[in-house]
């Protein structure tokens, strides 16, 4: 048990200075005055001295088992290490497959998610990858969502991209129906996480799916929507139709036809669109390739889970109120992914907590009631992080 004293609480809405009681993996009490507890309980105390405390960040798009592969076998990215997540304030994560859904498979992704759970984090994944028909474990998207505890949706299915399967509308609708019904039967998210490429069709495949079927718009969850500025404008129109759009925190060079994640989020919020229909994810562990006119990789970088914390810091540096931007990293993904104990600080919620220094840098990270980062340093690492 822990008592956290004098926390400037963002739940994500601002609550002022509070005291929190954590027991096991849960937050069990929040109050204005410290509770009177018997000393025999052995409660540990931690005075935050007025530092801001917020829910653990939820990263809805991480290549947990490793991404890449577009530049040959040597470009396959290794699995993401535990401390790379926790140092970035990420306490809940959703794993995806990308271009390589042949040498990497959903079973490996599920096993990786379960490994993170054994290490104390919260982890889920999507079945399938870029291509159609989606690679699955049970033989169908619906079967994977229904029968496999960690699977909450399908994706990232690629559209408007030269690496995609060039899916027809009927193929997309069939996948959307499978995901939607699987979600209905289990109470899971049941979303189609859609990789948006930089092709000229943009969001047209999703718009046609919304207009051409009875599948709710919330099922379609486009990601990488800030990779082109015109694509972002179209994605904001999808949010008006009921989709939750996902901004990727990838590096953007000056003059590039893209929006950095902090700029994209501010533009979205300034447009007056539904504040709960936008999220930010890292693409951590994924390959971020650049291609020439013939579709060959010219160079690539690797996505970092720390990009969420960097984006949040950039937003604070530009004067954005924390309570305005924080939901995109916490409560919004929890709402989309139907994770009721995540994304908020409240009695009964999971004890996933992040503290910030006065500049907005991450200082401490607690996941499910256990400290993983203290004073900016990892106190728990993954089992193979120390190996050569």
C-alpha positions in Angstrom: 0.0 0.0 0.0 1.1 3.5 -0.8 -0.1 7.0 0.2 0.8 9.6 -2.3 0.7 13.0 -0.6 0.3 16.5 -2.1 -0.3 15.4 -5.7 -1.5 18.1 -8.2 -4.0 15.7 -9.7 -5.0 15.6 -13.4 -7.5 12.8 -13.8 -7.2 13.9 -16.7 -9.3 16.9 -15.7 -7.6 19.1 -13.0 -8.6 18.2 -9.5 -6.1 20.3 -7.5 -3.9 19.0 -4.7 -5.0 15.6 -3.5 -3.8 12.6 -1.5 -4.1 9.1 -3.1 -4.2 5.7 -1.5 -3.0 2.8 -3.6 -3.6 -0.8 -2.5 -2.3 -3.7 -4.6 -2.9 -2.8 -8.2 -5.7 -0.3 -7.6 -6.4 3.3 -6.5 -8.8 2.8 -3.6 -9.2 6.4 -2.3 -8.6 10.0 -3.2 -9.2 12.9 -0.7 -8.3 16.4 0.3 -6.7 15.4 3.6 -4.4 12.4 4.4 -6.3 9.4 5.7 -5.8 8.1 9.3 -4.5 4.6 8.8 -3.3 2.1 11.4 0.5 1.8 11.4 0.2 -2.0 11.4 -0.8 -1.8 7.8 2.7 -0.9 6.8 1.6 1.7 4.4 4.5 3.4 2.5 4.4 7.2 2.0 5.5 9.3 -0.9 5.3 13.1 -0.8 5.0 14.5 -4.4 5.4 18.1 -3.0 2.8 19.5 -5.5 4.1 17.8 -8.6 1.5 17.0 -11.3 0.3 13.4 -11.4 -1.6 12.0 -14.3 -2.9 8.6 -15.6 -0.4 6.3 -17.2 -0.2 6.9 -20.9 -2.0 4.4 -23.3 -0.1 3.7 -26.5 -2.5 2.2 -29.0 0.0 1.4 -31.7 3.3 -0.3 -30.9 5.1 -3.1 -32.8 5.7 -5.0 -29.6 7.3 -8.0 -31.3 9.3 -5.7 -33.7 8.4 -4.2 -37.0 10.3 -3.3 -40.2 11.4 -5.7 -42.9 10.8 -3.3 -45.9 14.6 -3.0 -46.5 15.4 -6.7 -46.4 15.7 -9.3 -43.6 18.4 -7.2 -41.8 15.9 -4.4 -41.3 13.6 -6.4 -39.1 13.4 -4.4 -35.9 13.8 -6.2 -32.5 11.1 -6.5 -29.9 10.4 -3.4 -27.7 12.1 -3.6 -24.3 10.1 -3.0 -21.1 12.0 0.1 -20.0 11.6 1.8 -23.4 7.8 1.8 -22.6 8.0 2.8 -18.9 10.6 5.5 -19.3 8.1 7.1 -21.8 5.3 6.9 -19.2 3.5 4.1 -21.1 1.7 1.7 -18.8 -0.8 0.2 -21.2 0.0 -0.8 -24.8 -1.7 -2.3 -27.8 0.6 -4.3 -30.1 0.3 -4.5 -33.9 1.9 -6.2 -36.9 2.8 -4.2 -39.9 4.2 -4.9 -43.4 5.7 -8.2 -42.3 2.8 -10.4 -41.4 4.5 -13.5 -42.8 7.7 -14.0 -40.7 5.9 -12.3 -37.8 2.5 -13.6 -36.7 -0.4 -12.8 -34.3 0.6 -15.7 -32.1 4.0 -14.1 -31.5 2.3 -10.8 -30.8 -0.1 -12.4 -28.3 2.8 -14.1 -26.5 4.8 -10.8 -26.4 1.8 -9.0 -24.9 1.4 -11.8 -22.3 5.1 -11.4 -21.5 4.6 -7.7 -20.7 1.7 -8.6 -18.5 3.9 -11.0 -16.6 6.3 -8.1 -16.1 3.5 -6.0 -14.7 2.3 -3.8 -17.5 -1.1 -4.0 -19.2 -1.0 -5.2 -22.8 -3.4 -6.1 -25.6 -3.0 -6.5 -29.4 -4.8 -6.6 -32.7 -4.9 -9.6 -35.0 -3.9 -9.4 -38.6 -1.5 -7.0 -40.3 -1.2 -4.9 -43.4 -2.7 -7.5 -45.7 -6.0 -9.1 -46.7 -7.0 -11.7 -45.9 -5.7 -11.0 -42.4 -3.4 -13.5 -40.8 -5.1 -14.9 -37.7 -4.8 -17.6 -35.1 -8.2 -19.2 -35.1 -8.9 -18.7 -38.8 -11.1 -15.6 -38.6 -10.9 -12.1 -37.2 -14.1 -12.7 -35.2 -12.7 -16.0 -33.8 -9.5 -14.3 -32.6 -11.4 -11.5 -30.8 -13.8 -14.0 -29.2 -11.5 -16.7 -28.2 -8.2 -15.0 -27.4 -8.1 -12.8 -24.4 -5.5 -10.3 -25.5 -7.0 -9.7 -29.0 -9.3 -6.6 -29.0 -9.5 -5.7 -32.8 -7.8 -6.1 -36.1 -5.0 -4.1 -37.8 -3.2 -2.4 -38.8 -4.9 -3.0 -42.2 -3.2 -0.9 -44.9 -5.0 1.3 -47.4 -3.9 4.0 -49.8 -0.4 2.5 -49.6 1.8 0.7 -52.2 2.5 -2.0 -49.5 -1.2 -2.8 -49.0 -3.2 -5.6 -50.6 -5.2 -2.9 -52.4 -8.3 -4.1 -50.7 -11.7 -3.8 -52.3 -14.6 -2.2 -50.5 -16.3 -5.6 -50.0 -13.1 -6.9 -48.4 -12.9 -4.0 -46.0 -16.6 -4.3 -45.1 -16.2 -8.0 -44.4 -13.3 -7.3 -42.0 -15.3 -4.4 -40.4 -18.2 -6.7 -39.8 -16.1 -9.4 -38.3 -14.4 -7.0 -35.9 -17.7 -5.3 -35.0 -19.5 -8.5 -34.2 -16.5 -9.9 -32.3 -16.6 -6.8 -30.2 -20.3 -7.1 -29.6 -20.0 -10.7 -28.4 -17.1 -10.0 -26.0 -17.4 -6.3 -24.9 -14.0 -5.7 -26.5 -13.2 -2.7 -28.7 -13.9 -4.6 -32.0 -12.1 -1.9 -34.0 -10.4 -2.0 -37.4 -7.1 -0.1 -36.9 -6.4 1.2 -40.4 -2.9 2.2 -41.6 -3.3 5.2 -43.8 -0.7 5.4 -46.5 0.3 8.6 -48.4 -1.4 7.5 -51.6 -3.8 9.8 -53.5 -7.0 8.0 -52.4 -6.4 9.1 -48.8 -9.4 8.3 -46.6 -11.7 7.4 -49.5 -11.8 3.7 -48.6 -13.0 4.4 -45.1 -15.5 7.0 -46.2 -16.9 4.5 -48.7 -17.1 1.9 -45.9 -19.0 4.2 -43.7 -21.4 5.3 -46.4 -21.9 1.9 -47.9 -22.8 -0.2 -44.9 -24.5 -0.3 -41.5 -21.2 -0.8 -39.6 -20.9 2.0 -37.0 -18.3 4.6 -37.9 -16.6 4.0 -34.5 -15.3 0.7 -35.8 -13.0 2.4 -38.3 -9.9 3.7 -36.5 -7.5 5.3 -39.0 -3.9 5.9 -37.8 -0.9 7.9 -39.2 -3.5 10.5 -40.3 -0.9 13.4 -39.9 1.5 12.0 -42.4 0.2 14.4 -45.1 -1.5 17.6 -44.4 -4.4 17.0 -46.9 -4.9 13.6 -45.4 -5.2 15.2 -42.0 -8.0 17.5 -43.2 -9.8 14.5 -44.6 -9.3 12.6 -41.3 -10.8 15.4 -39.3 -13.9 15.0 -41.5 -14.0 11.3 -40.6 -14.0 12.3 -36.9 -17.1 14.4 -37.6 -18.7 11.2 -39.0 -17.9 9.3 -35.7 -14.5 7.8 -36.2 -11.7 8.1 -33.7 -8.6 9.2 -35.5 -5.1 8.4 -34.4 -2.2 10.8 -34.7 1.3 9.3 -34.9 4.2 10.9 -33.0 6.8 10.4 -35.7 9.6 12.9 -36.5 8.7 15.6 -39.0 11.3 17.7 -40.8 10.9 21.4 -41.4 9.0 22.0 -44.7 7.8 18.4 -44.9 4.2 17.8 -46.1 3.1 16.5 -42.7 2.1 17.7 -39.3 4.1 16.9 -36.2 1.9 15.2 -33.6 1.7 18.3 -31.3 0.7 20.6 -34.2 -1.8 18.1 -35.4 -3.5 17.7 -32.0 -3.7 21.5 -31.5 -5.2 21.9 -35.0 -7.8 19.2 -34.3 -8.8 20.7 -30.9 -8.8 24.3 -32.4 -11.2 23.1 -35.1 -13.9 22.4 -32.4 -14.2 18.7 -33.3 -15.3 16.1 -30.7 -12.5 16.2 -28.1 -12.9 12.5 -27.3 -12.4 11.3 -30.9 -8.6 11.8 -31.2 -5.7 9.9 -29.8 -1.9 9.9 -30.1 0.3 6.8 -30.5 4.0 6.3 -31.0 4.4 3.6 -33.7 7.1 2.4 -31.3 9.3 -0.4 -32.6 8.0 0.2 -36.1 10.1 1.0 -39.2 9.6 4.5 -40.5 10.8 4.2 -44.1 11.2 6.7 -46.8 10.6 5.5 -50.4 11.7 6.6 -53.8 9.4 6.9 -56.8 9.7 3.2 -57.5 8.8 2.1 -54.0 12.3 1.3 -52.8 13.5 2.2 -49.4 16.0 5.0 -49.4 16.4 5.2 -45.6 14.4 4.4 -42.4 14.2 5.3 -38.8 12.6 3.3 -35.9 9.6 4.6 -33.9 10.2 5.2 -30.2 7.6 4.6 -27.4 9.1 7.7 -25.8 7.5 9.8 -28.6 4.3 10.1 -26.5 6.2 11.8 -23.6 8.1 14.0 -26.1 4.9 15.1 -27.8 3.2 15.9 -24.4 6.3 17.9 -23.4 6.2 19.8 -26.8 2.5 20.6 -26.2 3.2 22.0 -22.7 6.2 24.0 -24.1 3.9 25.7 -26.6 1.6 26.8 -23.8 -1.2 24.2 -24.2 -3.1 23.5 -20.9 -2.3 20.0 -19.7 -6.0 19.2 -19.2 -6.8 20.1 -22.8 -4.3 17.8 -24.4 -4.0 15.0 -21.9 -7.1 13.0 -22.8 -5.6 12.2 -26.3 -3.0 10.1 -24.4 -5.2 8.7 -21.6 -9.0 8.7 -21.4 -9.6 8.9 -25.2 -7.8 5.6 -26.1 -9.3 4.0 -23.0 -12.8 5.0 -24.3 -12.1 3.7 -27.9 -10.5 0.5 -26.7 -13.1 -0.1 -24.0 -10.6 -0.3 -21.1 -12.8 1.0 -18.2 -10.1 0.8 -15.5 -7.5 2.7 -17.7 -6.9 6.3 -18.7 -8.3 7.9 -15.5 -7.3 8.5 -11.9 -10.3 7.5 -9.8 -11.1 5.2 -6.9 -11.5 1.7 -8.4 -9.2 2.5 -11.4 -5.9 0.7 -12.0 -3.0 2.3 -10.3 -1.2 3.5 -13.4 0.3 6.8 -12.6 2.9 9.3 -14.0 4.4 12.3 -12.3 5.9 15.3 -14.1 8.5 17.8 -13.1 7.7 21.5 -13.4 8.9 21.5 -17.0 6.6 18.6 -17.9 9.3 15.8 -18.0 8.4 12.4 -16.7 9.8 11.7 -13.2 8.0 8.7 -11.8 6.0 5.9 -13.4 3.7 3.4 -11.5 2.1 0.5 -13.4 -0.6 -1.5 -11.6 0.6 -0.3 -8.2 4.4 -1.0 -8.8 7.0 1.7 -9.4 8.9 1.2 -12.6 10.6 4.6 -12.9 11.6 6.8 -10.0 13.5 10.0 -10.3 13.6 9.6 -14.0 15.5 6.3 -13.8 14.2 2.8 -14.4 14.0 0.7 -11.3 12.6 -2.4 -13.1 13.9 -3.6 -16.4 13.0 -6.4 -18.7 14.7 -9.8 -18.2 16.9 -9.4 -21.3 17.8 -5.7 -21.2 21.1 -6.4 -19.5 22.3 -8.9 -22.0 24.8 -8.1 -24.7 
